[in-house]
C-alpha cells in the first residue's frame, strides 16, 4: 500500500526530474532511490502555516509536491537546526525543514540528504556555511539570496542555486514565504551550519 511518505518521495523525485539543469541531473543520477523507510513520529512546526500560500505560488511542475505538503505537512517530522537563543523567537516561529531522505529523514541515505526548507515572510537567514555542497531550488519566488561577498539578488521559483563547500550564503524573504528544495552532498549531512559575522533580525 502506498503511504503519504512514499508519495512524498515520489513527488520529490518527480519534480527533480523536471529540472533542466546539468548539476541537478548529475545529483539526481547519483542518488540510489531504493531507500529504506524509517518510522518517524510526526513533528509539526509553526512555520507550516505558510504552506497553503506556498502551494498557491509554486510553479506548475512543483504543485503536486507542495500541495501534498500543504495537505499533510503535520504528518511529517519537521526539524530545526537552531533555537530561539540563536536567532530569536520570530525566526524560529517562521523556520523549519523537512528531510525527505538522509541520515535523519523519512528514508535512510548515508551519502546524500535532501528535503525542503520553509522561511516565513520578512525573515533573514543570516550568512552561514557548512562543509557539504548544497543545491537549492526555490519553489516560491521573491526571496533574496546572497553568496560569498556578493550582494542580495532576488531569485525566481525553479532557479537553481549552488553553494560550494564552505561558501557563505544568506537568504532574506520579502512579503512572501520561501519554500525551497535542497540537496546536501559531499560533507556531514547533519552538521549545524557555522554562522558568519553578526546575526541580523528582520529586514533591513
N, C-alpha and C positions, 0 to 999 in steps of 0.2 A: 504494500500500500504506500502510495506517495504521501509524504508528510510535508508540512509547510517548510521544514528545513531543507528537504530535497528540492522543493520548489524555489526556495531562496537560492540555493546553489545553481540550479538550472537557469534561473532568470539572470543571475550574476554572470554566469558564463555566457549566456545568450547575448547579453548586452556587450560584453567584451568582444564577442565575435563580430559586432557591427562597427567596431572602431578601426578606421583605416589609418593605421599608424604603424610604422615598422617596429618601433620599440615595444609597443603593446603587443603586436603579433608575435614577436620573439618571446616576450614574457609569458604569453598565453600558451605558446607551443611548448615551453619548458615545464609547465605545470603538469604533474601527474594527477589527473582528475579522479582517479579511483581512490578516494579518500575514505577513511573510516569515520563514521559519525560518533560524536560524543553526546552523552546525555547531560545537558546543561540546564540548570534551573533558570527560568525567566528572571530578568533583572531590568525592568523598565526605568527610564530616567525622565526628568522633567523636560529635557530637550525634545522628546518625541512629539511634543505639541506642535513642532514645526513641520512634521512630515506631511500633513494634509496640504500645506502651501507648497512644499517641495514637489508633491505629486502634480500640482497644477502647473508648476514652472518647468518640469522635466521635459526634455525633448522626447519625441515620439518613440525612439528606439529604447529609451530608458523607462518608459511609463510602466511596463509590466513589473519591473523590479521595484520601482518607487511606490506604486500602488500596493504591492504586497507588503512593503514596509509600513505604509500608512494604515493598512487594514489590520495587520498582525504584529506590528512592531513591539507591542507589550509582551508578546510571547517569546521574544528572543532575549539573549543575555547581552545587554549593553554594558560598556565599561568606561572608565575614566582613568587616565594616567595620572592626572593631577588632583589636587584637593583644593578646598576653599582657601587654605593657608597659602597656597601657591599664587593664585590669581584672583581670589575674591569670589563672593557668592554669585554675582551676576554672570561671570564667566562659567562657573560650574553649573548653574541652572540652565545654561544655553549651550552646553557642550557634552558630547558623548560619541563613542564609536562602537561599532558592531563588527567584530572579527568573524567573517564568514568561514575562513579556514586559516590555520596557522597553529601555533603552539597553545593557543587559548581558545580557539574558535569552535564553532559547531562541527567542523570537520578537521581532522588531525592532519597537519602538514609541518614537517620539521625544517623545510628548506625555503618556504615562501609563505608570507602571510598576506591576506587581502581582506578588505572589508569596506565599511562605509563610515564616514565622519559627518557629524552634524555640528554646525555652529549657528546659533540664532542671530537675528539682526543686530547690528550695532556692536559687534564683538571684535576685539583684537586678539588674535592668537600670536603672541609675540615671537620674535626671532628665536629659533631653536634649531638644533641639528642633532643628527644621530649617525651611527656607523652605517646602517642599512641604506642602500639605494632605495629611492621612493618614486613611484609613478602615481600621479594624481590625475583623475578625470572628474572635473566638476559636473554634477548633474543638474545644477542650477547656476545661472549666470549672475553677474553683477558684483561678485566678490573681488576684492583687490588682493593680489599676491605679490610678494617681494622675495627675491632670491639674491644671496650674497650681498654685495654693496649696491645693488640696483635700487630703483625706486618702485613703489607700488604700481602695478598695472592691472587694469580690470580684465578679467578672463571670462570667456563665454562658456556656456554649457557644451560639453563634448570636447573641449580643448584639452590636449594632453600636456601636462606639466611634469617635468622631470627634475628631480633633485638628486644629484650625485652624492656619494658618501661624504658625510660631514660638511655638506654645504648648508649654510644657514638660510632659513626661509621663514616667512611670516605670512599670515592671512588677515584680512580686515573686511568684515562684512558691512554692507550698507543697509538699505531698507528691507532687503530680502534675506532669508536664511540661506545658508550653504549646506548642500548635501553633496558630498564628493566620494567617489570610489577611489580606493588606494590599493597599491601593491607594494609590499616591502620585500626586498631580497638582498642577499649578499652581506648580512650582518645579523646581530642579535635581534630576534623577532619580537621580543617583549621588552626591549630597552626603553627606559624612561628618557625622553629627549633632554639634552643639555640646553638650558636657556641662555641666550646670548644677551648680555647687557641688561638694561633696566626693563622691567615688565611694564607695559602700557595697559591702561584700563580704559575701555570705551573708545570712541572715535576721537580723532584729532580735532 
